[in-house]
Amino acid sequence: EICKGVNDLDKVVLRGLRGSSAEVYLYGCHVTSWKNNHDEELLFLSSKAIFKPPKAIRGGIPICFPQFGSHGNLEQHGFVRNRFWSIDSSPPPPTVSCNKAFVDLIFKPSEEDLKIWPYSYEFRLRITIGPGGDLMLTSRIKNTDGRPFSFTFAYRTYFSISDISEVRIEGLETLDYLDNLKSRERFTEQCDAITFESEVDRIYLETPTKIAILDHEKKQTFVLRKDGLPDAVVWNPWEKKAKSMMDFGDDEYKHMLCVEAAAIEKAITLKPGEEWKARMYLSVVPSCYRSGQ
Ligand code: TA6
C-alpha cells in the first residue's frame, strides 16, 4: 500500500508471504527496504541517509540512469534517482500472478530534465516480492524520441552485511575490471574470490549472470542474478572515504557492500521506438553457497 515514509515522502510497501516485504519511495523509485521471511533487513540504509530532494537516499537500491558515475556531462549517476516517479497503472498485466506482490512505477523526463539530457523516453520499473521473499527489479526503457540515444545504467545495490572483513564475492574471478581508484585503468582479477581490506571501487566486465556474496558471520549468501546487465560494480568506501561522506556513518562501511548489476563499459543505444529491458533478481540462501553450483 502507499503510505508516508521519512519526511512525509510517499512510499509503497509490498508484502510478500511469511513476513517478506519491500519498500520503495516514489522519490527516485528508490527501494530502501527488502525483508525475507525472517523479517531481517537485507539492504543497507545509512543511519544518516537524507530523505530530502535533491539529495539521493544513501543506501537501498539507487537507480543510475542515464549515466553511471561521473564520466559524462551529467551529475554523478544521472538524475532519475533524484526525481519523483509515479505509480504506473497502464502496464500489461503480469504474465504470472501467483502470490507475487509488485508495483509498477514510471518516469518520463520533464521540460527541465530535457534541458540537461535532451532525449524523451519512458522508464518503467516493476518491483516484485516473490513467494519466497526474493526481490526482483525489472526496468523497461523505451525510446520515445525521434533520435537514437545511448546511456549507461546500474542498480546500485547496497547489501547489509555483518562485517566487511567476513565477506567474499564469488563469480568474478579471472575477469577484467576497470579500477575507479586508478582512473579506470584495466586489470585482471587474480584472486579466486574477492575479499576486502581497503577501499574497493571496480567495474567488473562481462560478468556471469549469477554472482554470490557470502557472509560467513550471518551464515548466509546473497545471490544476485541479472539479465541485460553485463557489468558488475563492486564498491566499499572503507574508512577514509566513509568519513568524507556526510550522509554515511563513520564506521558504517563495515556493514555494507555495493554490488551493482550494470551496463557501463559498452553504453546501451536505443533506436526510436526501441525498448531495453534489464532485470535484477536477489535472493538469500543458507551459507556455503558456491556460485558455480
Ligand atoms: O558505485 C561506486 C561509485 O561510483 C563510487 O565511485 C563512489 O563515487 C560512489 O559511486 C558514490 O556514489 P554516490 O551515490 O555517493 O553518488
Residues whose N, C-alpha, C, O or C-beta is under 5 A from the ligand:
A	BS01	TA6	G69 Q76 N180 D201 V233 W235
